[in-house]
Amino acid sequence: MTQADKKRIRALRRARRYIRANEGALARVLNTYERIARLDPSRRFWADQ
């Protein structure tokens, strides 16, 4: 695992509380992505893992 991977994981862990509270920029981005993916699955660009 590279240093960049570790930083990415750390940032996502910090963002969890904002995502759970459904507030902040990251939550808005994820909500928008989810809505677009539901409306048109061909526009999905993030892999579900």
Secondary structure as the mmCIF struct_conf table of DSSP 4:
data_model
#
loop_
_struct_conf.conf_type_id
_struct_conf.id
_struct_conf.beg_label_comp_id
_struct_conf.beg_label_asym_id
_struct_conf.beg_label_seq_id
_struct_conf.end_label_comp_id
_struct_conf.end_label_asym_id
_struct_conf.end_label_seq_id
HELX_RH_AL_P HELX_RH_AL_P1 GLN A 3 ALA A 21
TURN_TY1_P TURN_TY1_P1 ASN A 22 ASN A 22
BEND BEND1 GLY A 24 GLY A 24
HELX_RH_AL_P HELX_RH_AL_P2 ALA A 25 LEU A 39
HELX_RH_3T_P HELX_RH_3T_P1 PRO A 41 ARG A 43
BEND BEND2 TRP A 46 TRP A 46
HELX_LH_PP_P HELX_LH_PP_P1 ALA A 47 ASP A 48
#
